[in-house]
Amino acid sequence: MKTLSKAKLVLFASAIVLLLLTSCAVEGGGNNPNSMPTAAEVEQYNASVAPSERIACRNERPVGSYIPVRVCFRVSDMRRVSDLQRDELRRVLR
């Protein structure tokens, strides 16, 4: 009787470990509002908006990492940030 309980306990513990390992490896569903749009979604969106409101995506490596992350921005936002950084650089170098 004692060996049967031990076998059940080992089986239960193994199932829990397997469940935890697989849950870490599976990506979430598609309803994450913070997820980046796919290339097809970007292309479809860009076809229906003005050129300054289009989305551009690129792969960037965060500081301290070699793993690239896909980031997407509106073209108007990219220009605004670029102008701001250029102005700040000029101000600092005066």
PASEBA-1860 file (N, C-alpha, C; in nm, 3 decimals):
! residues 94
1> MKTLSKAK> 0.082/-0.119/0.000/0.000/0.000/0.000/0.086/0.126/0.000 ~ 0.195/0.123/0.075/0.283/0.238/0.085/0.352/0.264/-0.049 ~ 0.389/0.161/-0.123/0.455/0.180/-0.252/0.358/0.237/-0.355 ~ 0.231/0.203/-0.345/0.132/0.258/-0.436/0.117/0.408/-0.413 ~ 0.115/0.453/-0.291/0.104/0.595/-0.260/0.228/0.670/-0.306 ~ 0.344/0.609/-0.291/0.468/0.671/-0.336/0.470/0.683/-0.487 ~ 0.422/0.582/-0.557/0.416/0.585/-0.703/0.321/0.695/-0.751 ~ 0.208/0.711/-0.684/0.113/0.817/-0.720/0.175/0.955/-0.696
9> LVLFASAI> 0.247/0.966/-0.587/0.311/1.093/-0.554/0.416/1.129/-0.659 ~ 0.496/1.032/-0.700/0.598/1.055/-0.803/0.532/1.092/-0.935 ~ 0.425/1.022/-0.970/0.354/1.051/-1.094/0.294/1.192/-1.090 ~ 0.235/1.228/-0.978/0.176/1.361/-0.962/0.283/1.469/-0.971 ~ 0.395/1.449/-0.903/0.504/1.547/-0.906/0.561/1.560/-1.046 ~ 0.574/1.450/-1.117/0.624/1.454/-1.255/0.528/1.531/-1.345 ~ 0.399/1.509/-1.326/0.299/1.580/-1.407/0.306/1.730/-1.380 ~ 0.322/1.770/-1.256/0.331/1.912/-1.222/0.456/1.974/-1.285
17> VLLLLTSC> 0.569/1.907/-1.276/0.693/1.959/-1.334/0.679/1.972/-1.485 ~ 0.620/1.870/-1.549/0.601/1.875/-1.694/0.508/1.990/-1.731 ~ 0.403/2.010/-1.656/0.310/2.118/-1.682/0.378/2.254/-1.668 ~ 0.459/2.271/-1.567/0.530/2.398/-1.547/0.630/2.424/-1.658 ~ 0.701/2.321/-1.701/0.799/2.340/-1.808/0.733/2.374/-1.941 ~ 0.623/2.310/-1.972/0.557/2.339/-2.100/0.488/2.473/-2.097 ~ 0.438/2.517/-1.983/0.372/2.647/-1.977/0.472/2.760/-1.998 ~ 0.596/2.740/-1.963/0.698/2.842/-1.985/0.739/2.849/-2.131
25> AVEGGGNN> 0.723/2.741/-2.205/0.769/2.735/-2.343/0.663/2.776/-2.443 ~ 0.539/2.789/-2.402/0.430/2.819/-2.493/0.404/2.968/-2.493 ~ 0.393/3.025/-2.614/0.361/3.166/-2.624/0.214/3.187/-2.593 ~ 0.181/3.307/-2.552/0.043/3.338/-2.518/-0.044/3.344/-2.641 ~ -0.171/3.365/-2.618/-0.266/3.377/-2.729/-0.238/3.501/-2.810 ~ -0.321/3.533/-2.904/-0.299/3.647/-2.990/-0.363/3.775/-2.941 ~ -0.413/3.779/-2.820/-0.486/3.894/-2.771/-0.403/3.987/-2.684 ~ -0.272/3.979/-2.691/-0.187/4.064/-2.611/-0.179/4.202/-2.676
33> PNSMPTAA> -0.226/4.308/-2.609/-0.224/4.441/-2.670/-0.083/4.496/-2.688 ~ 0.016/4.440/-2.620/0.154/4.488/-2.631/0.233/4.415/-2.738 ~ 0.175/4.318/-2.806/0.248/4.243/-2.906/0.261/4.327/-3.034 ~ 0.371/4.307/-3.104/0.396/4.381/-3.228/0.312/4.321/-3.341 ~ 0.265/4.404/-3.433/0.186/4.353/-3.545/0.274/4.273/-3.642 ~ 0.212/4.182/-3.711/0.284/4.103/-3.811/0.308/4.189/-3.935 ~ 0.394/4.140/-4.023/0.424/4.214/-4.146/0.298/4.233/-4.230 ~ 0.213/4.131/-4.235/0.089/4.141/-4.312/-0.006/4.245/-4.252
41> EVEQYNAS> -0.013/4.251/-4.120/-0.098/4.350/-4.054/-0.046/4.492/-4.080 ~ 0.084/4.509/-4.076/0.144/4.640/-4.103/0.115/4.682/-4.246 ~ 0.132/4.589/-4.340/0.108/4.621/-4.481/-0.039/4.658/-4.505 ~ -0.129/4.587/-4.443/-0.272/4.616/-4.457/-0.305/4.753/-4.397 ~ -0.251/4.783/-4.281/-0.275/4.911/-4.216/-0.217/5.025/-4.300 ~ -0.094/5.008/-4.348/-0.027/5.114/-4.425/-0.100/5.146/-4.555 ~ -0.171/5.049/-4.611/-0.245/5.072/-4.735/-0.366/5.163/-4.713 ~ -0.410/5.178/-4.589/-0.533/5.253/-4.564/-0.513/5.387/-4.493
49> VAPSERIA> -0.387/5.429/-4.471/-0.363/5.555/-4.400/-0.270/5.647/-4.479 ~ -0.261/5.771/-4.432/-0.172/5.869/-4.496/-0.026/5.828/-4.477 ~ 0.064/5.874/-4.567/0.205/5.835/-4.557/0.270/5.868/-4.424 ~ 0.234/5.979/-4.361/0.297/6.015/-4.233/0.246/5.929/-4.118 ~ 0.132/5.865/-4.137/0.074/5.780/-4.033/0.106/5.633/-4.051 ~ 0.185/5.600/-4.151/0.222/5.461/-4.174/0.311/5.408/-4.063 ~ 0.311/5.277/-4.050/0.392/5.211/-3.949/0.515/5.151/-4.015 ~ 0.628/5.166/-3.951/0.753/5.104/-3.996/0.807/5.018/-3.882
57> CRNERPVG> 0.845/4.896/-3.912/0.898/4.805/-3.811/1.043/4.770/-3.844 ~ 1.120/4.745/-3.739/1.259/4.704/-3.758/1.303/4.623/-3.637 ~ 1.411/4.549/-3.653/1.467/4.472/-3.544/1.577/4.554/-3.478 ~ 1.568/4.570/-3.347/1.668/4.644/-3.271/1.719/4.555/-3.159 ~ 1.847/4.572/-3.127/1.904/4.499/-3.014/1.904/4.591/-2.893 ~ 1.833/4.553/-2.787/1.835/4.635/-2.666/1.976/4.644/-2.608 ~ 2.002/4.750/-2.536/2.132/4.768/-2.472/2.158/4.651/-2.378 ~ 2.275/4.588/-2.392/2.311/4.477/-2.306/2.263/4.342/-2.354
65> SYIPVRVC> 2.209/4.335/-2.475/2.157/4.209/-2.526/2.196/4.191/-2.672 ~ 2.218/4.068/-2.710/2.244/4.037/-2.851/2.120/3.986/-2.921 ~ 2.011/3.976/-2.849/1.887/3.923/-2.905/1.803/4.038/-2.960 ~ 1.782/4.041/-3.091/1.703/4.151/-3.148/1.555/4.139/-3.111 ~ 1.492/4.255/-3.098/1.351/4.265/-3.067/1.285/4.346/-3.176 ~ 1.171/4.303/-3.224/1.100/4.375/-3.329/1.025/4.492/-3.265 ~ 1.050/4.611/-3.316/0.982/4.731/-3.268/0.915/4.800/-3.387 ~ 0.799/4.858/-3.363/0.724/4.927/-3.468/0.686/5.066/-3.419
73> FRVSDMRR> 0.699/5.163/-3.510/0.665/5.302/-3.480/0.593/5.362/-3.599 ~ 0.515/5.467/-3.573/0.461/5.543/-3.684/0.573/5.628/-3.743 ~ 0.569/5.651/-3.872/0.674/5.727/-3.940/0.682/5.868/-3.882 ~ 0.569/5.927/-3.852/0.570/6.063/-3.794/0.639/6.065/-3.657 ~ 0.620/5.960/-3.578/0.686/5.952/-3.447/0.836/5.935/-3.464 ~ 0.878/5.855/-3.562/1.022/5.835/-3.587/1.087/5.968/-3.626 ~ 1.020/6.044/-3.711/1.075/6.174/-3.753/1.085/6.269/-3.635 ~ 0.982/6.272/-3.552/0.980/6.362/-3.437/1.094/6.327/-3.341
81> VSDLQRDE> 1.113/6.199/-3.312/1.220/6.156/-3.222/1.356/6.186/-3.283 ~ 1.370/6.162/-3.413/1.496/6.189/-3.481/1.530/6.338/-3.476 ~ 1.431/6.422/-3.500/1.453/6.567/-3.493/1.490/6.610/-3.352 ~ 1.422/6.555/-3.254/1.451/6.588/-3.114/1.594/6.547/-3.077 ~ 1.634/6.427/-3.117/1.770/6.381/-3.085/1.876/6.464/-3.157 ~ 1.849/6.502/-3.281/1.943/6.585/-3.356/1.958/6.722/-3.289 ~ 1.846/6.781/-3.249/1.851/6.912/-3.182/1.925/6.904/-3.050 ~ 1.902/6.799/-2.973/1.972/6.782/-2.845/2.122/6.764/-2.866
89> LRRVLR> 2.159/6.688/-2.967/2.301/6.668/-2.996/2.367/6.800/-3.035 ~ 2.298/6.877/-3.119/2.353/7.009/-3.156/2.367/7.100/-3.035 ~ 2.265/7.098/-2.947/2.270/7.182/-2.828/2.388/7.143/-2.737 ~ 2.413/7.014/-2.722/2.519/6.966/-2.635/2.657/6.997/-2.694 ~ 2.671/6.992/-2.825/2.800/7.010/-2.890/2.835/7.157/-2.913 ~ 2.750/7.251/-2.878/2.781/7.393/-2.895/2.888/7.438/-2.800
END
